[in-house]
Amino acid sequence: MKRILGIVLAFALIGGVITAVVLGRDDSEASGTTTVRGVIGSEKADFLNDPEVLDALADQGFAVETESSGSWDMKDMDLKGADFAFPGSAAPADALGRAHRVQGSPLRPFYSPLVVLARRPAAKTLAANGYVKLTGPAGREGSGTLRMDPFLKAAGKDTTWQELKGSGEYAELKGTLSITSTDPLASNSGALYLATAAYVANGNRLVSDAEGVAAVTPLTRKLTAVQGRQNVNSEDLFRDFTVGVGTPLVLAYESQIAALLIRGDTVPDLVVLYPDTTVFSDHSLVPLTEEGRKFGELLQRDPTLRGLAVRHGFRPVGGSAEFAAATAKHGAYLRQKLTGTVQQAPVPTAEVMREITSRSRAQK
């Protein structure tokens, strides 16, 4: 009898171990779900943590786990075990693809132009001095165009807010005229701001060699140095602006302010300035495994996920009508169409971009 009882207990123990192993798997035959892990730019964290996005992924057999990083910092990360990297633009994505010998091009599910967020006093002062053209009813302007060439020339000459006509009405407008951005050595948006400035300063020509970098360095260094210590996280910078902390002008992804407006939130005295020359941030997914590639392809093609990306302010590739429909009632702030009103500056290669950013942060 003792022998029989021992055999029964042994089989019960083995069965318990098998059950625990099956239930403990994070991919697999047990659940039919594939878990993919990746590193992302912080501006996509809200999207990939949205319960509806997670549900839509689950419906397609995927679960996702992410950690946030500056787009350019990803190159120094240990990506062993990661299925994908998802920086904020093509340049760091291309560099990652080469470093990890990825076959094929990065995937581009959606994009977002860079914009400048301002409070109405700052926007009105810039308009009075010819740097901005505002749109909308007087006193309720919600959008405008930032004229990059004259603005950058003024910033390059250390022009102060106090020197601008009409600034005396607003006590908060003080210090050197500048746009607050993220650290260009670590963060995509900060690097793309310098790419735009370099393009404009180079006579609307792409900076492609050492001579070109040297020519634009005095300006890009000044644009960086005036800011002092820079944030590496674009989402933190954006949230500071929305609660009234920080400087009069802040660089942001259009997706950040679009998502806020779509969900019904407001920012007092908000004016969204579209630079007449800017960069479209192509959020580019680098697949490090076959599962990562399938995940990226799903983000590109699945109608539900595309719709949720729009709700988070992104413009799906080939989805101008989707974005226009979602933001129609926010036309006072957002532009449904960019063609004909915004010039897209080309971005230098990753190597040239790295040289621009490193020189911009170097001491004289």
DOZA-829895 format. One record per residue (C-alpha): residue number from 0; x, y, z. Coordinates in steps of 0.02 Angstrom, whole numbers, plus 50000, padded with zeros to 5 digits. Layout:
// DOZA-829895
(NUM,(X,Y,Z));
...
This chain:
// DOZA-829895
(0,(50000,50000,50000));
(1,(50142,50121,50043));
(2,(50224,50083,49876));
(3,(50064,50120,49780));
(4,(50038,50282,49877));
(5,(50216,50335,49836));
(6,(50190,50306,49650));
(7,(50028,50407,49652));
(8,(50113,50552,49742));
(9,(50258,50548,49620));
(10,(50142,50561,49470));
(11,(50047,50702,49556));
(12,(50209,50796,49584));
(13,(50263,50774,49403));
(14,(50092,50834,49344));
(15,(50105,50988,49454));
(16,(50276,51032,49384));
(17,(50214,51014,49204));
(18,(50064,51125,49243));
(19,(50174,51257,49322));
(20,(50292,51259,49173));
(21,(50148,51275,49049));
(22,(50063,51413,49149));
(23,(50228,51504,49174));
(24,(50271,51522,48990));
(25,(50258,51697,48920));
(26,(50241,51648,48737));
(27,(50179,51492,48681));
(28,(50081,51344,48648));
(29,(49992,51365,48813));
(30,(49915,51535,48778));
(31,(49941,51551,48590));
(32,(50018,51723,48623));
(33,(50189,51782,48566));
(34,(50273,51906,48684));
(35,(50389,52029,48599));
(36,(50508,52141,48695));
(37,(50585,52303,48637));
(38,(50658,52472,48676));
(39,(50559,52625,48621));
(40,(50567,52814,48617));
(41,(50471,52886,48765));
(42,(50346,52975,48651));
(43,(50272,52804,48606));
(44,(50255,52739,48784));
(45,(50075,52797,48808));
(46,(50025,52715,48644));
(47,(50105,52546,48681));
(48,(50040,52545,48859));
(49,(49861,52590,48809));
(50,(49745,52448,48867));
(51,(49651,52457,48701));
(52,(49814,52438,48605));
(53,(49862,52291,48714));
(54,(49691,52212,48683));
(55,(49705,52239,48495));
(56,(49877,52158,48497));
(57,(49811,52013,48600));
(58,(49674,51986,48471));
(59,(49813,51961,48344));
(60,(49911,51844,48459));
(61,(50040,51968,48525));
(62,(50090,52040,48694));
(63,(50221,52176,48707));
(64,(50344,52228,48842));
(65,(50444,52389,48822));
(66,(50569,52503,48905));
(67,(50599,52684,48855));
(68,(50762,52761,48800));
(69,(50827,52910,48704));
(70,(50831,52862,48521));
(71,(51017,52891,48500));
(72,(51057,52807,48667));
(73,(50988,52643,48597));
(74,(51150,52613,48502));
(75,(51243,52589,48667));
(76,(51114,52473,48744));
(77,(51130,52286,48763));
(78,(50987,52228,48653));
(79,(51016,52044,48682));
(80,(50845,51963,48703));
(81,(50754,52110,48622));
(82,(50641,52080,48473));
(83,(50641,52259,48411));
(84,(50705,52436,48435));
(85,(50586,52579,48398));
(86,(50674,52749,48393));
(87,(50592,52910,48339));
(88,(50667,52931,48166));
(89,(50753,52846,48021));
(90,(50933,52899,48059));
(91,(50953,52808,48226));
(92,(50850,52664,48156));
(93,(50967,52646,48007));
(94,(51118,52651,48122));
(95,(51042,52515,48233));
(96,(51000,52409,48082));
(97,(51181,52415,48023));
(98,(51251,52382,48196));
(99,(51142,52227,48217));
(100,(51156,52172,48035));
(101,(50969,52176,48008));
(102,(50913,52119,47838));
(103,(50794,52238,47750));
(104,(50739,52414,47793));
(105,(50662,52470,47959));
(106,(50472,52471,47963));
(107,(50381,52638,47970));
(108,(50207,52622,48045));
(109,(50179,52809,48075));
(110,(50263,52979,48081));
(111,(50245,53150,48161));
(112,(50312,53322,48113));
(113,(50405,53423,48243));
(114,(50314,53578,48302));
(115,(50348,53718,48426));
(116,(50226,53743,48569));
(117,(50201,53920,48633));
(118,(50091,54016,48751));
(119,(49991,54154,48667));
(120,(50096,54298,48740));
(121,(50255,54224,48664));
(122,(50170,54187,48498));
(123,(50096,54363,48486));
(124,(50264,54442,48525));
(125,(50349,54338,48391));
(126,(50212,54385,48268));
(127,(50232,54571,48307));
(128,(50416,54556,48261));
(129,(50393,54458,48099));
(130,(50450,54287,48160));
(131,(50277,54207,48162));
(132,(50118,54219,48059));
(133,(49967,54179,48168));
(134,(49802,54106,48111));
(135,(49632,54117,48192));
(136,(49525,54256,48267));
(137,(49619,54396,48355));
(138,(49647,54354,48536));
(139,(49605,54171,48507));
(140,(49743,54120,48388));
(141,(49781,53935,48411));
(142,(49903,53902,48270));
(143,(50034,53986,48165));
(144,(50188,53971,48056));
(145,(50362,53996,48128));
(146,(50479,54075,48001));
(147,(50636,53975,48036));
(148,(50765,54077,47940));
(149,(50737,54245,48026));
(150,(50704,54161,48194));
(151,(50868,54064,48189));
(152,(50964,54219,48133));
(153,(50894,54313,48283));
(154,(50936,54170,48401));
(155,(51111,54161,48327));
(156,(51138,54344,48372));
(157,(51087,54313,48554));
(158,(50930,54418,48535));
(159,(50834,54429,48697));
(160,(50646,54430,48725));
(161,(50663,54602,48804));
(162,(50729,54671,48639));
(163,(50572,54620,48546));
(164,(50434,54745,48514));
(165,(50286,54717,48631));
(166,(50374,54599,48750));
(167,(50363,54726,48892));
(168,(50179,54680,48914));
(169,(50228,54505,48973));
(170,(50340,54487,49124));
(171,(50369,54303,49089));
(172,(50459,54340,48925));
(173,(50640,54363,48974));
(174,(50810,54293,48932));
(175,(50882,54242,48765));
(176,(50765,54198,48623));
(177,(50772,54008,48607));
(178,(50674,53848,48586));
(179,(50691,53719,48723));
(180,(50730,53545,48657));
(181,(50797,53381,48720));
(182,(50979,53329,48729));
(183,(51030,53299,48546));
(184,(51161,53170,48595));
(185,(51029,53059,48673));
(186,(50859,53108,48607));
(187,(50786,53103,48432));
(188,(50685,53264,48441));
(189,(50835,53366,48500));
(190,(50944,53295,48361));
(191,(50811,53331,48229));
(192,(50796,53511,48288));
(193,(50982,53534,48254));
(194,(50962,53445,48086));
(195,(50829,53572,48038));
(196,(50933,53719,48099));
(197,(51085,53654,48004));
(198,(50984,53635,47844));
(199,(50914,53812,47855));
(200,(51082,53888,47904));
(201,(51162,53799,47755));
(202,(51050,53891,47633));
(203,(50914,53757,47633));
(204,(51041,53626,47580));
(205,(51079,53461,47664));
(206,(51237,53461,47771));
(207,(51333,53312,47707));
(208,(51518,53334,47747));
(209,(51643,53399,47873));
(210,(51651,53570,47791));
(211,(51463,53589,47804));
(212,(51462,53533,47986));
(213,(51597,53660,48029));
(214,(51499,53799,47945));
(215,(51341,53770,48046));
(216,(51424,53727,48212));
(217,(51426,53906,48281));
(218,(51236,53913,48266));
(219,(51196,53736,48325));
(220,(51315,53756,48471));
(221,(51230,53918,48521));
(222,(51056,53841,48508));
(223,(51112,53703,48626));
(224,(51219,53802,48748));
(225,(51085,53932,48785));
(226,(50974,53796,48856));
(227,(51095,53737,48990));
(228,(51056,53564,49055));
(229,(50939,53475,48934));
(230,(50811,53340,48966));
(231,(50838,53173,48879));
(232,(50653,53130,48880));
(233,(50535,53219,48759));
(234,(50382,53164,48857));
(235,(50445,53247,49018));
(236,(50480,53408,48923));
(237,(50305,53406,48849));
(238,(50220,53374,49016));
(239,(50315,53519,49095));
(240,(50245,53634,48961));
(241,(50066,53574,48985));
(242,(50071,53614,49172));
(243,(50147,53786,49144));
(244,(50326,53746,49194));
(245,(50475,53795,49088));
(246,(50515,53911,48944));
(247,(50404,54008,48822));
(248,(50444,53896,48671));
(249,(50458,53707,48677));
(250,(50497,53584,48537));
(251,(50376,53438,48531));
(252,(50309,53303,48418));
(253,(50143,53352,48342));
(254,(50080,53183,48403));
(255,(50100,53237,48584));
(256,(49988,53389,48572));
(257,(49868,53303,48451));
(258,(49842,53159,48573));
(259,(49807,53281,48714));
(260,(49677,53375,48611));
(261,(49595,53217,48544));
(262,(49565,53152,48719));
(263,(49480,53317,48765));
(264,(49614,53400,48872));
(265,(49662,53582,48855));
(266,(49814,53692,48882));
(267,(49783,53875,48928));
(268,(49836,54000,48795));
(269,(49905,53863,48683));
(270,(49974,53906,48511));
(271,(50045,53768,48401));
(272,(50178,53838,48285));
(273,(50221,53740,48128));
(274,(50397,53786,48071));
(275,(50397,53830,47886));
(276,(50544,53710,47876));
(277,(50539,53560,47990));
(278,(50577,53375,48001));
(279,(50452,53234,47994));
(280,(50498,53110,48129));
(281,(50476,52940,48048));
(282,(50450,52821,48193));
(283,(50549,52675,48126));
(284,(50546,52500,48200));
(285,(50704,52395,48183));
(286,(50659,52210,48191));
(287,(50793,52111,48282));
(288,(50698,51946,48269));
(289,(50567,51873,48154));
(290,(50438,51899,48292));
(291,(50489,52082,48301));
(292,(50464,52100,48113));
(293,(50290,52023,48122));
(294,(50247,52143,48263));
(295,(50304,52293,48161));
(296,(50207,52236,48009));
(297,(50052,52219,48117));
(298,(50070,52400,48174));
(299,(50079,52452,47991));
(300,(49929,52360,47923));
(301,(49803,52321,48060));
(302,(49655,52443,48046));
(303,(49619,52442,48233));
(304,(49799,52479,48280));
(305,(49811,52615,48146));
(306,(49655,52696,48218));
(307,(49727,52689,48394));
(308,(49891,52764,48331));
(309,(49791,52911,48263));
(310,(49704,52929,48430));
(311,(49877,52948,48505));
(312,(49914,53087,48381));
(313,(50020,52993,48255));
(314,(49997,53005,48067));
(315,(49993,52828,47994));
(316,(50090,52808,47833));
(317,(49964,52828,47693));
(318,(49831,52881,47819));
(319,(49807,53068,47793));
(320,(49618,53045,47786));
(321,(49620,52948,47951));
(322,(49717,53087,48038));
(323,(49609,53224,47963));
(324,(49448,53140,48021));
(325,(49513,53116,48198));
(326,(49573,53296,48217));
(327,(49441,53391,48117));
(328,(49369,53481,48268));
(329,(49542,53534,48325));
(330,(49582,53629,48166));
(331,(49612,53787,48265));
(332,(49773,53707,48327));
(333,(49819,53566,48206));
(334,(49845,53559,48019));
(335,(49760,53413,47938));
(336,(49867,53433,47781));
(337,(50051,53479,47778));
(338,(50081,53481,47591));
(339,(50109,53655,47525));
(340,(50126,53737,47696));
(341,(50276,53649,47774));
(342,(50442,53611,47692));
(343,(50521,53449,47750));
(344,(50707,53462,47782));
(345,(50808,53307,47737));
(346,(50903,53228,47882));
(347,(51091,53197,47868));
(348,(51162,53022,47879));
(349,(51184,52951,48054));
(350,(51371,52985,48046));
(351,(51350,53168,47997));
(352,(51209,53189,48122));
(353,(51320,53120,48260));
(354,(51455,53245,48212));
(355,(51331,53390,48216));
(356,(51263,53343,48387));
(357,(51432,53306,48467));
(358,(51506,53471,48406));
(359,(51352,53563,48466));
(360,(51377,53498,48642));
(361,(51566,53525,48644));
(362,(51643,53672,48735));
(363,(51722,53807,48628));
